[in-house]
Amino acid sequence: MINIEGKRVVFRPYFILGVPVSKRLLKSGMVVSAMTFISRVLGLVRDVVVANLMGAGASADVFFFANKIPNFLRRLFAEGAFSQAFVPVLTEYHASGDKNKTRELIAHASGTLGIIITLVTLLGVIGSGVVTALFGFGWFLDWLNDEPSAGKYELASLMLKITFPYLWFITFVALSGAILNTLGKFAVSSFTPVFLNVMIIACASFLAPQLQQPEIGLAIGVFLGGFVQFAFQIPFLVKEGMLVKPKWGWHHPGVIKIRTLMIPALFGVSVSQINLLFDTFIASFLATGSISWLYYSDRLLEFPLGLFGIAIATVILPTLSRKHVDAQSQGFAQTMDWGVKMVILLGLPAMAGLMVLAKPMLMVLFMRGEFVAQDVVQASYSLFAYASGLLNFMLIKVLAPGYYSRQDTKTPVKYGIVAMVSNMIFNAIFAYFYGYVGLAMATALSALINMALLYRGLHLQGVYRVSKQTFVFVLRLMIAVAVMITVLLLLLDDMSMWLTWSLSQRVMTLTGLIIAGGASYLITLFVVGIRAKHLKAATE
């Protein structure tokens, strides 16, 4: 206990609500990862169903395009910039202990955001043709010149009218999820995405086959998925006493603080999404199937990214914000270190596994129906390129909260601009030589630049620096990953043999490879001296 300005302050840097920080973070991380795992598994099932229905042809390209635009805006208005700005401010209000002020902030924030997002959604639906021309310019040119691919532009414009309202629903899903996460209720928001996958799978299985254009049924699934997610979280807000009547509050002090933080974060936190969208723009000029190959490879990348990177970032942001409010600089750095170590522990083997097993995974998951062996080969190239940047994508998710929790949104924006410009330059160079694979390569390289700048900034500010213990920890992990890669390469059969096998034989072989790789990684970790205590040392 110490005295600050006449106030008695009790410092418990390693405990929150009487629970050891690392134990609480580990438990929260496991809950989020478990819920995210269910969602990601269903997401893969969804993609399997979609691949079987449409393969990697023109209709698939259009659906993925129409689905990507509202998802990109979701990152800007909802899960990305808004959450990063809203959580630290909400944490301040919640820490004050005045529930009425917290409810008032939520009311004004939801009302203000609600009006803005309603206008954006209406403009998107009405101007879907303009949006399609902007981001799918290659298709628009074909339409203007009455070329064979002109139908892509018309179909994309129609489907965007159906999928765009998803943005409205998911924005409020993100808002309520941020509230529940701040209250420590991580499971609800982590489980919510399951319903999007369920609705798309249902529509792909029962509605799409009945329509002349099956892709329209998938677009309806996106719309319904947003609505169900929105409805699912309402009872939990009621239970916590946080369901309030939205109010316009542009000049409310809390909203001013949120929008001040959010405006620069709109760009900074969404750099990776802007890069992916830029990939789509360029891919619209490339061969039919390019967008689909990039999509399927990106979906496999998103599995470990969401399961580990986003899950860990989700649980450390409220903790970092709380430690910043309580002026616990040592605890702040320790929480950052815990997040970095956990991400590298899980991200390194995931990255290596995706790169080595790219073709087997794509073959097992998607090679059926309209998705043929040639699509597996093409998608495996972009998956290999994307996977090379997986660890950097994950580290960005963990390092960025180091700024946002301290209400510093300007610095990540500067780094984001550098990363995005780098991506554009890389795109121009690599796409010329390597086509759609070059786009994936450029995205991975820009992620490396973004991650390096984020860490450098934290290091120079004295906020977080990798300790000698963490450096040794990572070296041990690299040895274990090298052993895992060796084991996988020795056991992996030639792909020509995989083509002759039945689906069940492929599944069993891939499962065996994953188990063998995972086991070799864990055994080597034990041999090189990694123990459970190393996962707790950063915060205890």
Salt bridges, closest charged atoms under 4 A:
ASP47 OD1 - ARG46 NE 3.43
ASP47 OD2 - ARG299 NE 2.75
GLU79 OE1 - ARG74 NE 3.33
GLU92 OE1 - LYS257 NZ 3.11
GLU104 OE2 - HIS252 NE2 3.52
GLU302 OE1 - ARG40 NH1 3.61
